[in-house]
Amino acid sequence: MEQQHLVKLLEERVSVVTDGARALHARAEDFAFRAQHVANALKNGFPVRDRAFGDDLQVFNKHVKTFGGEALDLPNLLARLERAAHYEEETVRSAQSLFRAVSTLTKEMRNLQAAMGVAHQYIRNTTFKVESTYICLELEKITQKTDLLPQSCNKILLAIATPTRVPG
């Protein structure tokens, strides 16, 4: 019964991190739009009216680093559960739900990284370009770590769903 409680707690944690990734994804799309708008204005010789872009980018970088701390805790938590997982029929549905949540997180992280990559391509100011490069590198590191989570979750699911054979 305790294993089922741990699986549910971990699923909630993954859901919170997924929500954070979705929020960052929305902000990254906003940066892509704003960077494209600024690039087009500079290209056509119009004045740039977005004065807060650099400050917003720095704040976004801080949010990404904070989010990275939360997201990079998940591999350790899943590894701990993977080592302690054992057959428990009542926990199978919770483990399947955890697997789906982790798969969703992985997909959201890839989308977030792609959206920030698009924003990075449109940024023309060198100072902002450097800042966005650091953001892209941080997101790449987080994405690489979260790409391994479904494998770990699959091992947990197999350990929970497969009955152990009694010798004899």
Secondary structure, DSSP 4 states (H G I P E B T S, - for coil): -HHHHHHHHHHHHHHHHHHHHHHHHHHHHHHHHHHHHHHHHHHHTPPP---SHHHHHHHHHHHHHHHHHHHTTHHHHHHHHHHH----GGGHHHHHHHHHHHHHHHHHHHHHHHHHHHHHHH--SHHHHHHHHHHHHHHHHHHHHHTTHHHHHHHHHHHHHSPPPPP-
